Amino acid sequence: MINPHDLAELLDRNGFYIDDDDGEVLPSLDPDDNVEEDLLIMLAAVGCLVLKRHSDDNMIGFYLPHWKAYSNMDEYCLEFPNDPACKDYDL
């Protein structure tokens, strides 16, 4: 599975907006963009994103898992050292 930081970078590169405070993924902040939610639904279905309801309007939002737990890849790799993105390969 892809780690949250790499997933955030790929989603951002493809026009999605990532809220730095809570890791919520939004299709776009620009109403003229035609970024679809279908990808977010598929990512949630396979466990790459988590669903949470907003407290103010009870709507479902898409969130990157463990977003607040890791401020950088070093912290992530301490928690998940076997993740392929965290392994160092000596050639």
Summary of the structure (lengths in Angstrom):
residues: 91
radius of gyration: 14.4
end to end distance: 24.5
largest distance: 53.1
contacts: 203
relative contact order: 0.19
helix: 31%
strand: 14%
